[in-house]
C-alpha cells in the first residue's frame, strides 16, 4: 500500500510560513522562491508520503490520521512550468541529516509516483559543508545555496 497527502497548495508568490517548516529555514525558502517563482506553477507544502500499512485493527475513520502521522513529510514539492516536480528539502545549514532526508523523499516519490511525472531532488540551503556537498553530488542530488 502507498499513500500520499499534502496540506497546502500555494502559488509560488506566496510568502507565508509553510506548515512544519522550521523557523530558521523559512527565510532561506523565501530567498529561493524569490529567485525561482517565475519557473513554477505551484508549490505543495508538508507533503506526506509513505509505503507503510496501517495496523489491521484500526477503524476506517482513523486510518487517514494514522497514515498522516506515520508518513515522512517533505518540506515542499514544486511543480515547474517544464512539467517536472522538484522534491525539496529546505534547511539553513545542510549537513548529514538532509542527505538521508532527501534520499528518502526522492526514493518514495519515484517509487510511489503520485503524479506520473519526473521528480528532481533538491536541497535548498544557506550553507553546506564539503562532505555533505560531496555526498549530494555523488547521489545526483541538486543543491542550491541562497
Buried (B, 14 or more C-beta within 10 A) or exposed (E): EBBBBBBBEBEBEBEEEBEEBBEEBBEBBBBBBEEBBEEBEEBBBBBBBBEEEBEEEEEEEEBEEBBBEBBBBBBBBBBBEEEEBBBBBBBBBBEEEBBEBBBBBBBBBEEBEBBEBEBBBBBBBBEBEEEBBEBBEEEEBBBBBB
